[in-house]
Amino acid sequence: EQTTGNSFDDVFEQLLAEVPAQYGSGDEEWIATKEVWTTEFTPAVKDALPDSKFILMVRDPRAVCASKYSREGKYPWLFLARQWRKLALLTQKYATHDRQVDDDVLVVRYEDLVTTPEKTAARMCEFLDLDLDERILNPGEFTDGRGEPWIQNTSYEDEEPSFNTDSVRKWNQQLNEREISYIERLCF
């Protein structure tokens, strides 16, 4: 079936309506998306769905660059740094200076989620007005929308589906001093 519409709102609502049919059971109370490169669409989504809430994840730029550079189809360093800076600045703007969305934005550092998952998950659940369900603290037991075991999205083949604290500083093993210095200068 083809998605059509005259506006972002029309298309986005059609796509969201397909989530339970394509990937769920139909009993979903919440629908969430994880879209890495779409922070800039926060205001458009808020316009389309005024009750939306946004958890914007920020990760150390050195880790982002190391992760993206560890696989085939490497992105150029300058592209990665510029993209990170853009998303970091937009995240800060949305969380603190954008009256349209600032009350509905929570900024979470990836490093906090991995190193203090219970505290960070509790903060996220509070933001969403949800009770903390202890099951969300064990990624090894996660399932996807079809009830199949969840497979972690990672650039590194050796990572297990868990809150792997090694991932926080893995960039230090993946990047050389020159690359680290370059990324730090570009991302401040």
HUBEL-V587403 format. One record per residue. RES is the residue in three letters. PHI is phi in whole degrees, 0 to 359 (999 if undefined). Layout:
# HUBEL-V587403
<<RES,PHI> <RES,PHI>>
This chain:
# HUBEL-V587403
<<GLU,999> <GLN,262> <THR,272> <THR,227> <GLY,169> <ASN,263> <SER,209> <PHE,304> <ASP,305> <ASP,300> <VAL,293> <PHE,296> <GLU,295> <GLN,296> <LEU,296> <LEU,296> <ALA,294> <GLU,281> <VAL,303> <PRO,299> <ALA,291> <GLN,267> <TYR,218> <GLY,221> <SER,253> <GLY,96> <ASP,260> <GLU,295> <GLU,266> <TRP,231> <ILE,237> <ALA,233> <THR,234> <LYS,238> <GLU,236> <VAL,296> <TRP,258> <THR,242> <THR,307> <GLU,296> <PHE,272> <THR,308> <PRO,298> <ALA,294> <VAL,294> <LYS,298> <ASP,297> <ALA,288> <LEU,229> <PRO,301> <ASP,273> <SER,294> <LYS,233> <PHE,229> <ILE,253> <LEU,258> <MET,267> <VAL,240> <ARG,233> <ASP,312> <PRO,298> <ARG,295> <ALA,291> <VAL,298> <CYS,297> <ALA,298> <SER,296> <LYS,291> <TYR,271> <SER,277> <ARG,240> <GLU,294> <GLY,72> <LYS,297> <TYR,276> <PRO,295> <TRP,305> <LEU,297> <PHE,300> <LEU,299> <ALA,295> <ARG,296> <GLN,297> <TRP,299> <ARG,300> <LYS,300> <LEU,293> <ALA,295> <LEU,293> <LEU,296> <THR,301> <GLN,299> <LYS,299> <TYR,297> <ALA,282> <THR,232> <HIS,231> <ASP,241> <ARG,299> <GLN,293> <VAL,232> <ASP,302> <ASP,287> <ASP,246> <VAL,239> <LEU,239> <VAL,262> <VAL,235> <ARG,277> <TYR,306> <GLU,300> <ASP,291> <LEU,299> <VAL,284> <THR,272> <THR,228> <PRO,299> <GLU,294> <LYS,297> <THR,291> <ALA,297> <ALA,298> <ARG,296> <MET,295> <CYS,296> <GLU,299> <PHE,302> <LEU,272> <ASP,59> <LEU,240> <ASP,284> <LEU,287> <ASP,262> <GLU,305> <ARG,297> <ILE,286> <LEU,269> <ASN,234> <PRO,302> <GLY,296> <GLU,254> <PHE,295> <THR,234> <ASP,273> <GLY,297> <ARG,259> <GLY,84> <GLU,276> <PRO,304> <TRP,285> <ILE,252> <GLN,298> <ASN,274> <THR,214> <SER,272> <TYR,254> <GLU,292> <ASP,269> <GLU,272> <GLU,265> <PRO,285> <SER,203> <PHE,278> <ASN,273> <THR,294> <ASP,296> <SER,293> <VAL,295> <ARG,241> <LYS,299> <TRP,304> <ASN,295> <GLN,268> <GLN,271> <LEU,250> <ASN,271> <GLU,301> <ARG,295> <GLU,295> <ILE,299> <SER,299> <TYR,299> <ILE,297> <GLU,299> <ARG,294> <LEU,289> <CYS,257> <PHE,60>>
